[in-house]
Amino acid sequence: MGLVGGGQGSFIGRVHVTAAVLDNRATLVAGALSSDAARSKASAADYDIDPSRAYGTYAEMFAAERALPADKRIDFVSIVTPNHMHFPVAKAAVEAGFNVVCDKPLTLTLQEAEDLASIVKKSSTVFAVTHNYTGYPLVRQAREMALGGELGDIQAIRATYIQGWLRTRLESEGHKQAAWRTDPKKSGAAGAFGDIGTHAYNLGRFMTGLLPEKVSAHLKVFEPPRSLDDYGHAVIQYENGALGTVTASQISHGHENDLRIEIDGTLASLEWHQENPNQLFVRKNGHPHAIYTRDPNASFMNASGKAACRLPAGHPEAFFEAFANVYCAAFDAMEPAIAGESFERTNTLYPNICDGVEGMYFIEQSVASSRVDGAWLPLRHSLARR
């Protein structure tokens, strides 16, 4: 494993590394950990990277690792930089023949995402995007239930991701994470909607498989002179006539990482909360409300839910384990890819390049809709998959 980004002061870099190595299927051996060469090399000790493989730039790392024998070089690269660096790093990695795990959103712009998808399509590399909430056992349980018809016809999806950490303008106080997330040159066209709204949207797509048709969005800045939205709401119409809503906020007092989703079908409804991830609520009119707990030995757990579990019931599994499940699914594809064998590229359990492109389309169409007072705009991208 090679890491790009994740140097001193990074949150998500340590998460990626912890998730990647959790099941002893990967080892971090190289890194270009910062855009500052000296800081990059200084950060290597935090990850126990040998100084000889602590690189000043990602280009240096790719060139040096490519020159090593195949059994000595890195097999994949994890990209955990701010958004504006995703495209150049991912492009260079794929063109150098390395598999990629990239943080979301995929790129800075939709055009970059589509260009990257074309490059990946011509390569023999695995490309995963860490929409990590798809890795929770009960999210995968719910997906199998929805796709298997247990909820009936899906008619409504309500996904919200509510935070409060940007209630004040932390970016003006030297807060590193706030600074780049509120800077259009580094974050992209959207703020909260690009940072966390994409997670909420992707979760609805993953759990139901419904393809979107169009979107109407209103994004708002409540802490001026901030340039990018800190609150937003979108209405989505899906292929079967179902309606969905996505709400994202980073200015709601008292909320930490309050991601939740509700799905209404003609036979039943379900509800899942990220901050209480080991319970899934299932409701049917005229029946007692059911709480499915994460229990790999329970008869109500389906194959997808069981396969995503590591621990017996009652031992909480959460953020790291879900993240690791995304990595494990990507590793399952990397193994044949590294051996020169064929592997599935589109219909994967892990979020792939298609999902990354669709996420960028969701961001740009939501921003565009908001600029014209919530006008309905197309949302079905040609790379969208069930």
N, C-alpha and C positions, 0 to 999 in steps of 0.2 A: 504494500500500500504506500502510495505517495500522497502527501497532503499539500494543497495550495491554499494559502490563507490559514487562519487559525492561530496566529501568533499571539503575543502577550496582549491581554485585554479582550480576547475573543471568547464568546460563549459557545457558539455553534461548532467551532472546531473540535473542542473537547468532546462534545456530544457525538459527533461523527466518528471520532476515533474509538470512543467507548463502545458505540454500537457495532462498529466494524469488527472489533476484536472479541466481542462478548462470547461468541460461540467457537472461538479458537480456529476460525477459518481464514483469518488474515492477521498480518503483523505490520505495524507501521515501521518503515525502514528509511524513508526519505521524505524531505519536505522543502518547500519554498514558502515560508510561513508568513511573510510580510512583503509589502511593496518596497520597504526599506531593507536593503541587503544586510546591513549590520544587525538590525532588529530581527530579521529572519533567522540569521545564524545564531543569534543570542537566544532565540526562543526554542531552538532545537533541544536543548537540555530538558525543557519542560516535558517533552515527549519521549525522552531517552533515545533520540535520533543521534546516531554516530556523527561526529563533526564532519567526517569525510563525505557524508550524504546530506548535509545541511547546506542547501543551495541559496544563492543570493536572489535568483529569479526563477520563474517557472520555465523559461526557455532554456536556461542553463541546466535545470534538472532534467528536462525531457531529452536534451542532447546527450548528457552524461549517462543517463539511465539507458537510453537506446543503444549506447556503445557497449554496454555490459552484455555478457552472455545471457541468453534467454532465461536460464534458470537462476540468474542472479539479479536481474533488473526487476523493477516494480511491474506488477500485473495490471494495476488500475490506479486511477487518480481520483481523489475526492476533492471537489472544489467548494470552498467555504468562504469565498471572498464576498465583498459587497457586490451587488447585482451588475454593476457596469463592467466588471472584470470576468463575468461568467463566459461570455461569448469568446473573447480572444484566448482565454485559457483552455476552454473546452475544444475549440477548433484546433488549437495546437496539439492538444492531447490526442484527439482522434486521428489527426493527420500523422502523428508519430506512432500510431498503432496501439495506444493505450486505451483500455476500457475506462469508462467515466461514471462516477457518481456525483451528480451536481445538485447543489442546494437550489431551492426554488426562490423566486421565479426563475425560469430557465435563462432568460437574457434581459437586456435592458429594453429592447424593442421587439415587436412582432417580426419585423424584417430580419433581424439577427436570428430569431428563433427558427424561422423558415429556412434561412440559409444554412443554419447548423443542422437542421433535419435532413437537408439534401446531402450534406457532407457525411452524416452518420449513415444514411441509406447506402452510400457508395462504399462504405467501409465494412469491416468484419468485426466491429467492436460492439460491446454491450454499452448502452447508455441508459442510466437510471436517474430519475429525478426524485428528490426526497420529500415527497408529500407523505410525511412520516405517519400521519394519523391513520392512513390506510393499513398500518401494520398492527393495530390493536386487535386482539383476539375477538372481542365482541363486535367490532366493526366488520371484520371478515365474517363472523357469524351472521350479522344482519344482512350483509351483501348476499350470502347464499340463500337466506330466507326470502329476500326480495326477488332475486333472480329465479328462485324455485317456485314462485307463485304463492308463498304462504301469506303474503299480505294482499293478494288479489291484484287488481289493476292499480298501479300507483297514480294518485291524483294530486298529491301536494307534497312538497319538500320545503321545510323551513330550517335553514342553517344560519347560525349566528356565531360570530367570534368577537367577543367583547373583552377589551383590555382598558386599563386606566392610566398606564404609565406615562403617556404623553399629554396628560391633562394640563401640565405646565410646559413651557418651552424649554425642555432639557437641552435641546440642541444649542441654545444660546449660552449654556453653562459649561460647555466643553464635554458633554456626555457623548462618548464615541459612537455608541450604537444609535442614539437619537440623531446625531449629526448626519450620518450618511443616509439614514432612512428617510429623512425629510429633505434631502438634496436631490432635485430632479436629475442632475448629472450623474448621480451614483445610484439612485433608487429606481428611476424610470418615470413613467407617466403618472403613476399612482403612488399614494402613501399607504394608508391603512388597507386600502383595497388590494394593493399589490403585495403587501407584506402578509396580511392574514386573511383578507377576503378571498384570496385564491385558494387557501386551505379549505374554507367553508364550501366554496363552489366545487372543488375537487372531491370533497367528501360525499356530497350529494350525487355526483356523477358516478363515483366508485360504488356506492352502496346500492344504487338503483339500476345503473346501466342505461338510463334514459338519455337519449341524445337531445341536445338543446336546439331550439329553432330561432328564438330571438330574445333580446334583452332590453329592458328599460331601466335606466339607473339615475340616481341622484347622489352625487358626492359633494361633500361639504368640508370647508376648513373652519373650525370653530376656535382655533387659536392663531389668529393672524399676528404677524405677517407670514406665517408658515405658507410655503408654496404648494404643498401637496395635501390631499384630503386626509383628515384624521377621523372622519366618520362617513359612512356611505350605506346606501340601500339599493338593491337591485331586484327587479322582478324578472323571472325567466319563464318563458313558455317552452315546454318540451314537445317532442314529436307526437306524443299521444294525446296532447291537449292538457297535460298536467301543468300546474303552476308551481313555481319555486320562488323562494325569496332568499336572498343573501344579505345579511347585515353585518358590517364590520365597524368597530369603534376602538379607538385607542385613547379616548378621553372620558370614559365612564368611571366615575369614582368607585373604588372598592373592588373592581373587577381585575383579575390577574390574567389567567389564560382560559377564559370561559367560552370554550368552543362546545357547542351542542347542536344536535340535529334531531328533527322530528320528521317522520315519513308517514303519510296517510295513504292507506290502500282501501280497496272496497271490502276486504275481509278482516283487516286488522291494521293497527298502527304501531309504530315503535319509536323509541326515544333513547338517545345516548348522550352522555355528558363526558367530555374529555377530563374534567377534574374529578370525576368519579367513574373511571373507565372500566371497572370490573363489574358493572351492573348495566343491564340492558332492559328497558321497560317495554313490555308488549301488552297491548290492550285490545280487547274485543268487546263490543257492546253485549251486555247480558252475561258476561263472564267476569270472574274476579281478575283484577289487574295482576299481571305476572311480572316478576323480577327475575330475569335470567342472570345468574352470577357466573363469573368466569370459572368454570369447573370442567377440566378436560375429561373427567370420569363420569360426568352426568349424561343421562340418556338424551336430554334436550339439546345438548351441544352437537352441532353438525361437524362434518369433516373439516371444513375451513376454520371454524373456531377452535377445534381441538388442536389442529396442526400449528396454530399460532401460539399455543401455550407452552411455557417452560416449567411452571411450578404447579403444585397441587392447589386446590381451592383454598381460599383464606389467606394465602400469601400474595400480597398485592403485586401485580405486574403493571408497569406503566410506561413512562416516556422512553427510557432507554431500551426496554425490551421491544416496544413497538418499532422504534427506529431500527433496531437490530433485525427485526423481521423483514423490513424493506431490504436491508443489506443481504440477508440470507437468500431472498428470492433473486436478487441480482447475482449473487455468487453462483446460484444454481445455473444461471445462463452463462456466466463467465467461464465456468469449468469446461464445457464443450467448446466455447469460443477460443479459449487458450489452446485447446488440443486440436484446433483446426476443424472442428466438427460443426454441423449446422445447429442452430438454436432458434427458438421462437423470438421474433423481434417486435411483434405488434400486440398480440393478445397475451400479455404478460401479467403476472400477479403484481409485480412491482411497477410503479409509475415509470413510464418510459418517455422517450423523446416526443412521442405523439401527445402525451398528456402535458408535457412542458409547453409545446406549441399552443395547445388549446388553452392553457392557463394564460399565456400571453395574449391570446385573442380575446379572452374574457376581460382582461385588464383594459386593453385598448378600446374594445367596443363599449365597455362600461364608461370609460372616460369620455369617449365620443358622444355617447347618449346623454350623459350629464351636461355636456356643453350645449346641447340643443334641447334643454328642458325635459329630459327624460324620453325623448323620441325612441320608438321601437327601432332597433337595429338588428341585422342578422347576427346569429351566434353559432351557427353550424360551420365549423371549419372542416376542410376536406380531410384532415388527419384525425378528426375525432373518432374515437373507438368506444365500444361498449365496455 
